[in-house]
């Protein structure tokens, strides 16, 4: 009986091992502003590398839902740096870019100068 329980435990433990799967996701974007929801996590690469084949994508914006509201720490005259409400990636403008990678399970606003299609290879999650 003890061997049976031990074998059952190991088969359940090994059966629940998760493995990452990769998927190709294609986004068809129109000229102007688009909204997309990224299901897979793309923080394994930079936005510049992901969009290398899509030069018409100009900007990507992400809303940060829980910005740090603290503005003054020691003096009401000197405001402190707080978490911005928006993180932004702007093509060719590193000084204003605050978004370095695309995180999964997040919505983004994407600005295009012309219709664009780009395919990203992203981790889709796990499978049992």
C-alpha positions in Angstrom: 0.0 0.0 0.0 2.9 2.4 0.9 4.5 1.7 -2.6 1.2 2.4 -4.3 0.7 5.8 -2.5 4.3 6.8 -3.2 3.9 5.9 -6.9 0.7 7.8 -7.1 2.3 10.9 -5.5 5.2 10.9 -8.0 2.9 10.4 -11.0 0.8 13.4 -9.8 3.9 15.5 -9.2 5.4 14.7 -12.6 2.1 15.2 -14.4 1.7 18.7 -13.1 5.1 19.9 -14.5 4.5 22.9 -16.7 6.5 23.7 -19.9 6.5 27.0 -21.7 5.1 27.1 -25.2 5.9 29.7 -27.8 3.4 31.0 -30.3 3.4 33.4 -33.2 0.9 36.2 -32.8 0.1 38.5 -35.7 -1.3 42.0 -35.0 -2.9 43.8 -37.9 -2.8 47.6 -37.2 -4.4 50.5 -39.0 -3.0 53.9 -39.5 -3.5 56.0 -36.3 -4.1 54.7 -32.8 -4.8 51.0 -32.1 -5.3 49.1 -28.9 -4.0 45.6 -28.4 -3.9 43.2 -25.5 -0.8 41.1 -25.2 -1.5 37.7 -23.8 2.1 36.4 -24.0 5.0 37.9 -22.2 7.5 39.6 -24.5 10.0 41.0 -22.0 12.6 38.5 -23.3 13.5 41.1 -26.0 13.4 44.9 -26.5 10.6 46.7 -28.3 13.1 47.9 -30.9 14.1 44.2 -31.7 10.5 43.0 -31.8 9.4 45.8 -34.2 12.4 45.7 -36.4 10.2 44.6 -39.4 7.4 47.1 -38.7 8.8 50.6 -39.3 5.4 52.3 -39.4 4.9 51.6 -35.7 5.8 54.9 -34.1 4.7 54.8 -30.5 3.6 52.3 -27.8 1.9 53.5 -24.6 1.1 51.4 -21.5 -1.1 52.6 -18.6 0.4 51.9 -15.2 -2.7 51.2 -13.0 -1.1 51.8 -9.6 1.1 54.8 -9.9 2.9 56.0 -6.7 0.8 59.0 -5.6 3.5 60.4 -3.3 4.8 63.7 -4.6 6.5 65.3 -1.6 8.7 63.5 0.8 10.7 66.0 2.8 9.6 69.4 1.5 6.5 70.7 -0.2 8.8 72.9 -2.3 10.7 70.0 -3.9 8.5 67.3 -5.5 9.9 63.8 -5.6 9.9 61.5 -8.6 6.8 59.3 -8.5 5.8 56.4 -10.7 4.4 57.8 -14.0 0.9 57.0 -15.0 2.0 56.1 -18.5 5.1 54.3 -19.8 5.9 55.1 -23.4 8.1 53.8 -26.2 8.8 56.3 -29.0 10.7 55.1 -32.1 14.1 56.8 -32.4 13.6 58.9 -29.2 15.5 57.3 -26.4 15.3 60.4 -24.1 11.5 60.2 -23.9 11.2 56.4 -23.9 10.3 54.9 -20.5 9.0 51.6 -21.8 11.7 49.0 -22.6 9.8 45.8 -23.1 6.3 44.4 -23.5 4.8 42.6 -20.5 2.1 40.0 -20.9 -1.5 40.3 -19.7 -1.4 44.0 -20.4 -3.2 46.4 -22.8 -1.2 48.8 -25.0 -2.0 51.7 -27.3 0.0 51.6 -30.5 0.4 54.5 -32.9 1.1 53.7 -36.6 1.9 56.1 -39.5 0.4 53.6 -42.0 -1.3 50.2 -41.8 1.1 47.7 -40.3 1.3 44.0 -39.6 3.8 42.5 -37.3 4.3 39.0 -36.0 5.9 38.4 -32.6 7.0 35.1 -31.2 5.9 35.2 -27.6 5.7 32.7 -24.8 2.1 31.7 -24.6 2.1 30.5 -21.0 2.2 27.0 -19.7 0.5 23.7 -20.4 0.1 20.7 -18.2 
